[in-house]
Amino acid sequence: MAFAVRGDIDLPVGVDLPGGVDLPDEIPLPGDDAATADAATADGGPAEAGPADESSALGGLRPALTPQDARTALAALPETEAAPAGLPDYERDDYGERWADVDGNGCNQRDDVLLRDAQPETVRTAPQNACGSDVLAGTWLDPYTGVTVTFDDLKDEAQAQAISIDHVVPLAEAHRSGAAGWQPQQRVEFANDLDNLLAVDGPTNSIKGDADPSRWLPPDSSSWCGYAVVWVSVKTEWSLSVDAEERAAVERVLADC
């Protein structure tokens, strides 16, 4: 299936997201402790290591930083203007093919993320070309709203538009924070970095757009710590800068973790 971009969001070609979404005032908090236990390999091997502090988790992402580590790392990030003067315009095509297979496993990054983030034993896959695990159906706990969603046919455009793969640190935000000066291959690697990709509710992702945490945080406040830790982890790993309002917003979140 081919994908196009609406702002900073990749969707099936020909599909448009609704203009907005009404979220309930109170959203059930996710209770997904079993997911880590179910991550053990089928042959009885050990599960992948989780974060040192479970509050650092965000959906299928398990950053190594704790909130305390993230506070230290945030303080070390360089600061820049929110919209640096003379910056070249952001163009999605400058960040390479949408959902390339950068790890060489035969599946594009969208399928890799959908498979990683699906609730245990719910996903249905089928071989497609070189990919042995093209995701067709499954159940996901959206980390941004705390709502569980199930799809029985992700080849149906109406269902495919309802689940997006979000760049936690959006490409346009990275562009403003230092990526504008990168070589093309580094941009491609960033755009497909699994540590910055997350399966989320499509309409909520549309509302987020390319905003940083000073302008947008997930509707479900129980995910704020994980969101802030992942944000700092990605910016640290890729040597990206922060602006003053962004730093202050992330500091406020991390102070309550």
URSULUR-V200526 format. One line per field, one symbol per residue. phi: phi as a letter, one per 20 degrees, with the letter a starting at -180 (. if undefined). psi: psi as a letter, one per 30 degrees, with the letter a starting at -180 (. if undefined). burial: b if it has 16 or more other ideal C-beta (glycine too) atoms within 10 Angstrom, else e. A space follows every 50 residues. Layout:
phi = ???
psi = ???
burial = ???
This chain:
phi = .eccddmdcecfgnddfffabedffcdgffccffffffffffenfffffe ffcffefbleecfffegfgffffffeffdbffcgfmffffcgffdngflf efemendffffffgffeffgmdedcbfbleeecffdarcceffedmeecc cdbfeeffeffecddeegefffffgfdpfgeffgfffffffdfffcdbfb ffgfffffldfeffdbcggeffeffgffffgfgfffgdleecefffgfff gffffee
psi = klklkjcgkklkkgkkllflkjklekkkkkihffeeeffklfgglllkka lfkfffkjbgkilfkleeeeeeeeffklklleikkgkkkkkeffgakkhl iffggfklfeeeeeeeflkkgfkkllkjbfkfhkkelakkjjfefgkkkk kfigfkeeeeffkljkjejleeeeefgfffglleeeeeeefgjffgkkkl keeeeeeebgklfffklkejfffeeeeeeeeeeeeeeghlllleeeeeee eeeffg.
burial = eebeebbbbbbbeeeebeeeeebeeebeebebeebbeebeeeeeeeeeee bebebbbbbbbbbebbbebbbebbeebeebeeeeeeeeebebebbbebbe bbeeeebbbbbbbbbbbbbeeebebeebeebebbbbbbebbbbbbbbebe beebeeeebbbbbbbbbbbbbbbbbbbbbbebeeeebbbbbbbeebbbbb bbbbbbbbebebbbebbbbbeebbbbbbbbbbbbbbbbebbbbeebbebb bebbeeb
